[in-house]
């Protein structure tokens, strides 16, 4: 039981509001019912604090997992109900985190201290569904092509830039675009790489990957131009240095 409590509380973050409080008509309640993951006898305040951790890690509110309406007092919620899929899913997520922390990570040879543990924030970073920016852009490409992906990126950047949810560095978009080019869509890749330059105009890496995309398309002139610009921005850029050397030999 001690291990279970430690795992859940050190992770007061994992999947969603996974455990119910009871006693409709009073919040916080005097006691808890329908506990499935927290050990029976866990203090009410401990569970409530864990719920707050879940909500913060996922960027959600109580009604995401519990029966109740936004803006209504918490004492009107039916916390004991298991009717919402998100609550049932959250229990699975909690048990997964417990297994990772208590079983999987403990097998690491010569594990450094302090030991790293998985939490909700490890994956969720403030969003209910922990999807990466690459996965989001892939979805947009499949739904509506380049224009859709560009708009998705702009929207995500507008909403999340400066926070912890997505990595908006030049490396993320640049490497994603190169992957698109390698899958046989160089025109789409070039559009994404020009978007990358829009937000990172002084990045040697951004110019280098743009040059790489042109090279893959067979456009030697534009490839050389961008590789040279990359070295102007970053004389130590290995991509541009290697490609210009190869192209000069050929």
Secondary structure, DSSP 8 states (H G I E B T S, - for coil): -HHHHHHHHHTTTSSS--S----TTSSS-SS----SSS-TT--HHHHHHHHHHHHHHHT--GGGTSB--TTS-GGGSBTT---SHHHHHHHHHHHHHHHIIIIIGGGSTT--SS-----HHHH-TT-SS---HHHHHHHHHHHHHHHHHHHHHHHHHHHHTTSSS---SHHHHHHHHHHHHHTT-HHHHHHHHHHHHHH-TT-HHHHHHHHHHHHHHT-HHHHHHHHHHHHHH-TT-HHHHHHHHHHHH-
